[in-house]
Structure formats: C-alpha cells, structure tokens
Amino acid sequence: MPRRKHWRAATWRGTAASKRQGGETMGLWFEEFSVGQTFTHPLRRTVTEYDNMSFSLLTMNPQPLHIDFDFAEKSEWGKPLVNSLFTLGLMIGMSVQDTTLGTTVGNLGMSDTRFPKPVFHGDTLQAASEVVSIRESKSNPAVGIVEFEHRMTNQRGELVAICRRAAMMKRRPAEG
C-alpha cells in the first residue's frame, strides 16, 4: 500500500521515484514540493507515562505538572500534562519519513508554535503537514527552503499542537 498521498496532485508516492540510494525510501527533493501539498502521516503514537517522565528528566525539566502525580492531581488538569516539547518533537518526527528523510540539510527555525489542547498519558496522536511556502536559497544554489505547517491531533480529532517549520532541503542531484 502506498505510504503517502499528494493532496494537490491526487497521486500516490511509493513508486520507483521515491526509491533512491540503494533502494531506501527517501524524503522529497526541494523540486518535489509544491505550495498546498498536504501529507497525512500514517504513523500514530500513544503517549505513555514513561515517555513523559523520561523526556522531562532527560531535558532537566522538573516541572511538577509533568512528573509529580500528587501535584498534578491538585491542578486544574487533575492529572499530569505531557511535556509540550515532547509533543512538538513527536509531531516533527512523525513528518520526517514522508517529507525530509535524507533530503534535508537542517531546520532553520520553528515559529507560531501553539498547544491548543493538553496531551495526557494514554492519548494517541497523529500528525499532518502542509507545505505553506517554498523558495530558492539566496546563498546556496544546492538547496531551497520549504516551510511546513505541522498539525497534531489526538484520538478525538482535537488539535493539540501546531507549528510552522522552515527546512533547508537538498535539490535533486544532476543526472549522470
């Protein structure tokens, strides 16, 4: 079964065009992106207590709303909140296989990041991405800049995270 659908063109990827470098599936080259192109990422993830605790501890974030059940129980939420930076990282990570795997040079920045609804242990999350702008690099002809808007929803379809990300993308190599 194909892994992604290009919304605007209504064609499926997963053909020989997406197989590069020894048969590995790769992300898209700069030239393969178009404004309005949408990806519904097939990967889903149920967030666990372990995910939240580990991420908070690894990033040295002692916020009791994330790691102290007794404290969180007395908060307006009544239970621990999942660390929002974990949610952001998961949302971006879910997008990589369909968009930038092996074809990105790096992230240039993220903006307009919001968390409209909280995420709790046991929530199952899914992400989608839309290309909102593309432009040639002014300083490096080997790359271009693609701006994505990433959105993440929970199992109830509620928007829990959104951000814009600018990625420096490799151009398709010259044939030959």
C-alpha positions as CSV (number, residue, x, y, z in Angstrom):
1,M,0.0,0.0,0.0
2,P,1.5,3.4,-0.8
3,R,2.6,5.5,2.1
4,R,1.6,9.0,1.2
5,K,-0.8,10.9,-0.9
6,H,0.0,14.2,-2.6
7,W,-3.2,16.1,-1.9
8,R,-2.9,18.6,-4.8
9,A,-1.9,16.2,-7.5
10,A,-4.0,13.3,-6.0
11,T,-1.3,10.8,-7.0
12,W,0.4,8.3,-4.8
13,R,4.1,8.1,-3.9
14,G,5.8,4.9,-3.2
15,T,6.9,4.2,-6.8
16,A,10.4,4.0,-8.2
17,A,10.6,7.8,-8.0
18,S,10.7,7.5,-4.2
19,K,13.4,4.8,-4.1
20,R,16.9,6.3,-4.1
21,Q,20.3,5.4,-2.7
22,G,20.3,1.6,-2.6
23,G,16.6,1.1,-2.5
24,E,15.9,3.2,0.6
25,T,12.8,5.3,0.7
26,M,13.8,8.9,1.0
27,G,12.2,12.2,1.6
28,L,11.4,14.6,-1.2
29,W,13.8,16.8,-3.0
30,F,13.2,20.6,-3.0
31,E,11.8,20.4,-6.5
32,E,9.2,17.8,-5.5
33,F,7.4,20.1,-3.0
34,S,4.6,22.5,-4.0
35,V,2.6,25.0,-2.0
36,G,-0.6,23.4,-0.7
37,Q,0.8,19.9,-0.8
38,T,-0.6,18.0,2.2
39,F,0.7,14.9,4.0
40,T,-1.4,12.9,6.5
41,H,1.4,10.9,8.2
42,P,0.4,7.3,8.8
43,L,2.5,6.9,12.0
44,R,0.5,7.2,15.2
45,R,1.7,7.1,18.7
46,T,0.1,6.5,22.1
47,V,1.9,8.6,24.6
48,T,2.9,6.8,27.8
49,E,3.8,7.9,31.3
50,Y,7.3,6.6,30.6
51,D,7.6,8.9,27.5
52,N,6.6,11.9,29.5
53,M,8.8,11.1,32.6
54,S,11.8,10.2,30.6
55,F,11.6,13.3,28.3
56,S,11.1,15.6,31.2
57,L,14.1,14.1,33.1
58,L,16.4,13.9,30.1
59,T,15.7,17.6,29.4
60,M,16.2,18.5,33.1
61,N,12.6,19.9,33.3
62,P,11.5,19.4,36.9
63,Q,8.0,21.0,36.3
64,P,5.7,19.1,38.8
65,L,2.8,19.3,36.3
66,H,4.7,16.7,34.3
67,I,6.4,14.5,36.8
68,D,4.5,14.7,40.2
69,F,1.2,12.9,40.1
70,D,0.2,14.3,43.5
71,F,0.9,17.9,42.5
72,A,-0.8,17.4,39.1
73,E,-3.8,15.8,40.7
74,K,-4.4,19.1,42.6
75,S,-4.0,21.2,39.5
76,E,-6.8,22.4,37.1
77,W,-6.0,19.3,34.9
78,G,-6.3,16.7,37.7
79,K,-3.5,14.6,36.2
80,P,0.0,15.1,34.7
81,L,0.3,17.0,31.5
82,V,2.6,15.6,28.8
83,N,5.6,17.9,28.3
84,S,4.8,20.2,25.4
85,L,8.3,19.9,23.9
86,F,7.9,16.2,23.7
87,T,4.6,16.8,21.8
88,L,6.4,19.2,19.5
89,G,9.3,16.8,18.8
90,L,6.9,13.9,18.2
91,M,4.9,16.0,15.7
92,I,8.0,16.9,13.8
93,G,9.4,13.4,14.0
94,M,6.2,11.9,12.6
95,S,6.6,14.1,9.5
96,V,10.2,13.1,8.6
97,Q,9.6,9.8,6.8
98,D,7.1,11.3,4.4
99,T,8.9,14.6,3.7
100,T,12.5,15.2,4.7
101,L,14.2,11.8,5.3
102,G,17.7,12.0,3.9
103,T,16.9,15.1,1.8
104,T,17.1,17.9,4.5
105,V,20.2,19.8,5.3
106,G,18.7,21.1,8.6
107,N,15.9,23.0,10.2
108,L,16.2,26.8,10.0
109,G,13.6,27.6,12.6
110,M,10.1,27.0,14.0
111,S,7.5,29.6,14.6
112,D,3.9,30.1,15.6
113,T,4.0,27.1,17.9
114,R,0.9,26.5,19.9
115,F,-0.7,23.8,22.0
116,P,-4.5,24.5,21.9
117,K,-5.4,21.4,24.0
118,P,-3.4,19.5,26.6
119,V,-1.9,16.0,25.9
120,F,-2.2,13.4,28.7
121,H,-0.8,9.9,29.2
122,G,-2.8,7.5,27.0
123,D,-3.6,9.9,24.2
124,T,-3.0,8.6,20.7
125,L,-1.5,11.3,18.4
126,Q,-1.3,11.7,14.7
127,A,0.3,14.4,12.6
128,A,-0.3,16.1,9.2
129,S,1.8,18.6,7.3
130,E,1.1,21.2,4.6
131,V,3.7,23.0,2.5
132,V,2.9,26.7,3.0
133,S,5.8,28.2,1.1
134,I,8.9,27.3,-1.0
135,R,11.7,29.5,-2.1
136,E,15.2,29.2,-3.6
137,S,18.1,29.8,-1.3
138,K,19.7,33.2,-1.8
139,S,23.1,32.0,-0.6
140,N,23.3,28.3,-1.7
141,P,22.2,27.1,-5.1
142,A,22.3,23.5,-4.0
143,V,19.3,23.9,-1.6
144,G,15.9,25.5,-1.3
145,I,13.8,26.5,1.7
146,V,10.4,24.7,2.4
147,E,8.1,26.0,5.1
148,F,5.8,23.4,6.6
149,E,2.8,23.8,8.8
150,H,2.6,20.8,11.1
151,R,-0.6,19.9,13.0
152,M,-1.1,17.2,15.5
153,T,-4.5,15.8,16.7
154,N,-5.4,13.4,19.5
155,Q,-7.7,10.3,19.2
156,R,-10.8,12.6,19.4
157,G,-9.6,14.7,16.5
158,E,-8.8,17.6,18.7
159,L,-5.9,19.8,17.6
160,V,-3.2,19.5,20.3
161,A,-0.2,21.1,18.6
162,I,0.6,23.3,15.6
163,C,3.8,24.9,14.3
164,R,5.5,26.2,11.3
165,R,8.9,24.9,10.4
166,A,11.4,26.1,7.8
167,A,13.6,23.4,6.4
168,M,16.6,23.7,4.2
169,M,16.1,21.0,1.6
170,K,18.5,19.5,-0.9
171,R,17.9,19.9,-4.6
172,R,17.7,16.9,-6.8
173,P,21.2,15.8,-7.9
174,A,22.1,16.2,-11.5
175,E,21.7,13.0,-13.5
176,G,24.9,11.4,-14.7
